[in-house]
Amino acid sequence: MTADARRDGPPPFERPFEGEDTKQRVYGAVLHAREPMTAAEIAERADCSTESARTHLSFYADLGIVVIHEGRPVGYERNDDYFEWRRVNELARNRTIEELQARVSELTDQIQKHRDEYGVDSPADVDVLSFDADRIDEVYADLGEWATRIEERRLHERARRKVAESQATTHI
């Protein structure tokens, strides 16, 4: 494989943040973490010193991007609430109230179709093992889409309420 071919594609799996500066590598390592990690663990993933990782983690904690878990050793975790807040604000900033309401309605219709198809109110209520083996992959895919639509509707509804509240306060 030539160097040009490698640059055009994704980075190697072993080094997903290759080519980024230290601050970005630490950010990426935190985003990909599924549980609290020590600064040393994040530094290893980010290919930097532990002290450098701590410096950037402290900065991200001040911004609310990272949650610090005090203890020995200190743990660091992605703050999912921050990313949800960011997504809601992005939707509220880039969509009209009509667009948000239309998307909420569309998602509600799609969710209802899933409920009707499976005869339950939630993807968690579906007994996947009750389906034929040749349909299990399809059912899991449907359940993933259903759960995603529920979450997307919740975020769009939060953004819709945010825009509505903003418009109400500007008309007072």
N, C-alpha and C positions, 0 to 999 in steps of 0.2 A: 504494500500500500504506500502510495506516495504521500509526501508531507502535505501537498495541496488537497488531496482527497480527504485526509484526516481533518484539515481545517474546515472543510465545507460541511462535515457531518457533526454529530454530537460528540462531546468529549468521551474519552474512554470510560467505561463503567467504573473502573477502579479509581479514577480521578475526575469526578464529575464537575469540579470547580476549577479545573486547570485553566490557566490564563486569566483568572480573576485576581484582583488585589486581595490582601489579607482580610480587610473589612468585609468584602463580598463573600469570601470563602467562609468566614465565621457565620455570617448571615445565612448562607446556604446550608451550612451544617445544622444550625438551629432549626431551620424550616423543615429539614428532613428528619429531625429527631422525633421519635414516637413516644419517648419517655424522658424524664429529667436526666441530664447528663452532667458530668463534672467538666470543669474547664479543660482538664487534660484530655478527656475523651473528645471534646469539641475541637481542641487544638490538633489532635491526631487526624480527625476527619478533615479539618481545614488546612492541614499541612502548614502549621505555624507553631510558634512557641506558646506554652501555656500562659505566660504573662501577657503576650499579645492577645490571645483569645480572651483573657479576663478583662483587658482594657476595652475591647470591642463589646463584650457581653455586658459590661457595666453601662456603656453608652446605649446599647439596645434596651437594657432594663430601664434606664432613665426615660426613654421614648415610649415605654410600655409594650415593646415588641417581645420582650423576654420577661419571664417570671423567675425570680430568684427563690430557691428553696434553701433556707438557712439550715445549717447542720455541718457535720464533718463527714465527708467533704460537702462543700456548697454545691447544689445542683442548679442547673439552668434548663428552662423549658420554654418552648414557643408559647406565646400568649394568644390562644385561639380567639379570645374575645377582641383583641386588637384587630385581627385580620377580618373578623366579622364586621366590626365597626367600620373598618376601611371600606369593605365591600358595600355596605349599606350606604355610606356616604357617596361612594362612586355612583351607585345606582340613582340616588336622589339628585346628584349633580348633573347626570347625563341623560335622565329620562324625565318626561313630563308626567304629571299625575295621571293623565289619561293613558299613557303608555304603560305605566306601572300597574294601573288597575286592569288594563287589558291583559297583561301578562299574568296577574294574579288569577283572573277569571279563566284564562287558558290553562294554567297549571291546575286549577281546581277541577276543571273538566277532565283533564288527563288523570288526575288522582282518583276521581270518581270512577273512571273506566277501569282502573286497576282494582278498586274495591269491588266493583260489579263482577269483574272477571274471576277474582279469587274468592269472593263471598266473605271477605273479612275487612276490617277497618284499617289495618296497618300491615306493612310488609313483615313485621315481626310476628304476626299472627299466622302466617302461612307455614304449613307443614310441608316442607320441600320433599321429604321422604315419601309423602303420599303420592307423588307423581311417578310416572314411568321413568326408568333410567334414561331413556333417550330424550326426555324433555327437561331433565334436571338443569342442564346448562342454560337452556332458554328461560326457565323459571328464575334461576339466580340472576340472570341478566335483567329480567323484568323487575325483580325485587330491587335491584340496584337502581334502575331507572326510577322506580316508584319512590324510593327513599330520597333520591336526588331531587325529584320534583317537589317533594314535601319540604325539603330544606330550601330549595330555590324559592318556593312560594312564601315561606316564612321571611326570607330576606327581602323579597320584593314588597311584601306587605309592610315590613318595617320601614322600608324606603318610602313607600306610598304615604304612610302615616307621618313620616318626617317632613315630606314635601307639603302635605296638607297642613300640618302644624305651622310650618314656615310661612305658608301663604296666609293662614289665619292671623298670624301675628303682624304681618306686613299690611293687612287690611284694617287693622284696628285704629 
